[in-house]
Amino acid sequence: MLWLIFAVLLLAVLAILLVPLLMRSSTEAPRRVDYDIVVYRNQLAEIEQEIERGLLTEAEAVGARAEVHRRMLAAEDADLKRLGKPARRDNRHARIAAIAAITIILPLGSAAVYGALGSPNLPGKPYAWRLQHDPQFIVAKTAEKLANLLKSNPSATGYKRLAEMYFNVGNYEQAADADRQAVALGANDSATWSEFGESVTMANGGAIVPEAFKAFTSALAVDPHDYRARFYIGLAETQIGNLKQAVAIWRDLEKDAPADATWLPMVRQHIASFAKAGDFNPTSVPPSPPSLLSLNASAAAMSDAMHLHTSALAGSGASEDSAAASADTNAAAGDRDTMIHAMVAKLADRMKKNPGDAAGWQRLARSYNVLGEHDKARAAIAHAVRLKPNDVGMLLALSEIQKSAAVPGDDTPPDFVKTMRGVLKLDPANLQALYYVGLAEQKAGHLDRARLLWNKALSVADATDPLAVSIHNRLDTLSGKAN
C-alpha cells in the first residue's frame, strides 16, 4: 500500500513538471503596452477629477497631461521596436531533452537516494507490532491512558508516575505539569520536589529558572542529602557567577556519593570544567553543602540576573527565540555580557546623579553581585544602608552580599554576623537573624544562647520553612551534646 502511494505521488510530480512542456500555448501572452496604456488612461482621468475638486489649476493640468501623453507614446514606441524583432523559434530539441531528463532522472534519482539513505529491506512496523515491541511508543500510549484516567480519578501517586513517563520520552513540559499536579495533591517528598525541578529545568533548555530553584530548595528542606537537588543547586550557582560556591557544593556531593553512582563522573566533570573556567584549583575549595542563606541570596541574585538578561534582550531588539538560537555561540554570549555590563554601568551613573535613592543603590549592589564584582556590590549596599540605617530590608541585602563574598562553607563570617545582630536589634522576631546569630553562638560555645535563639525562631517559623527544618536538626544535635 505504501509503495502504491509513493508511485501515485511520483506520477503526480511528473505530471506537474511535464504538462507545461508537452502543451504549447495557443494564446498570445498579453502585451506589456496594453497594461501601460490602461494605467496612463487612469492617470488622465485622475487629473480631470483633481481639476473638478480644485486640487489642480488648468495650467498645472496641461503640464500633467503632456507628461502622461509623452509616457504613452514612449510605451507604444518600445512595443513597436519589440514587435520588429524576430521572435525566437521554439527549441523543439531542448523541450524533448527536458522531457526525457525529467521522465528518467527523477524516478531513478529518487530510487538511488532512498537506496542510499533509506532502509528498503526494513520490514514494516504496523500499529499492533509497535504496541508490543517499541518501548517509546509503549510508554507514550501508557502515559496517554494514565492521563485520561487521572482526569476522572486524580492522585498524587498517579501524577508522579505520569511525570516519570513523560520525562522518559522527553516531554519535559508535560512532565513538569504532572509534577505540579502531584505537589498540589500533597506529594511533599524530596524526590518529587527534585524531579519537579529537573523537569522544569529541562523544559527551559537546561536553565534553572526561579520555579525550578524553589523546587530544589524545597527538596533540600525535606532531605538535605538529596543528590539531584544538590547537583542542580550547584548548577544554579554557576548561572549567577558563583563558581567557587558551585564547586564547593559539588565536591560535597562527590564526597557523599556512592562509589558506583552513575552520575558521579558527570559531577567530577562539572567540578573540573567550572574550576578551569574560574581559573582556580578545585582542591583549594573545601567541600560545603548548600547553605540556607546562600540559597536565599542565590534566589535574589537569580531574579536580578534574569531581569538583567531580559532587559539586555529587549535592548538588543532580540526575541526570546532568537536569543535562544544564538546562545550556542560564544560571540552572542559575549554580546549579551557586554550589554549587561553596560546597563549596570548606566545604572551606576544614574546613582551618582541621584545619590539619595536607597532602593537604586540596593539594586545596583545586587547587579554588581550578579556580575561577581563583590567589592563594588559591598560599596553600593553600604551607601544604601547609610541612607536607611534602620531598614531591616537594607541590612538583609547587605548580609546577602557579605555571605556571597565569603569563603565557601563559612556560614558565619564576622561582618555577616555583625549585620545579623543589627537586624535582630531592629526586628527581634526575624527568622534569618535568629537562626544565624544562634549558629554563631553555637560555634562560640554559647550553647544556651543558641538554644534560646533557635527556640524563639521556631515559635515564629512556618513548619515547612527550610530554616525551621535546619533549626530542628541543630536543636536535636544540641540535645545530644547535653545528654
Buried (B, 14 or more C-beta within 10 A) or exposed (E): EEEEEEEEEBEEBBEEBBEEEEEEEEEEEEEEBEEBBEEBEEBBEBBEEBBEEEEBEEEEBEEBBEEBEEBBEEBEEEBEEEEEEEEEEEEEEEBEEBBEEBEEEBBEEBEEEEEEEEEEEEEEEEEEEBEEEEEEBBBBBBBEEBBEEBEEEEBBEBBBBBBBBBBBBEBBEBBBBBBBBBBEBEBBBBBBBBBBBBBBBBBBEEBBBEBBBBBBBBBBBBBBEBBBBBBBBBBBBBBBBBBBBBBBBBBBBBEEBEEEBEEBEEBBEBBEBBBEEBEBEBEEBBBBBBBBBBBBBBBBBBBBBBBBBEEBBEEBEBEEEEBEEBEEEEEBEEBBEEBBBEBBEEBBEEBEEEEEBBEBBBBBBBBBBBBBBBEBBBBBBBBBBEBBEEBBEBBBBBBBBBBBBBEBBEBBBEBBBEBBBBBBEEBEEBBBBBBBBBBBBBEEEBBEBBBBBBEBBBEEBEEEBBBBBBBBEBBEEBEEEEE
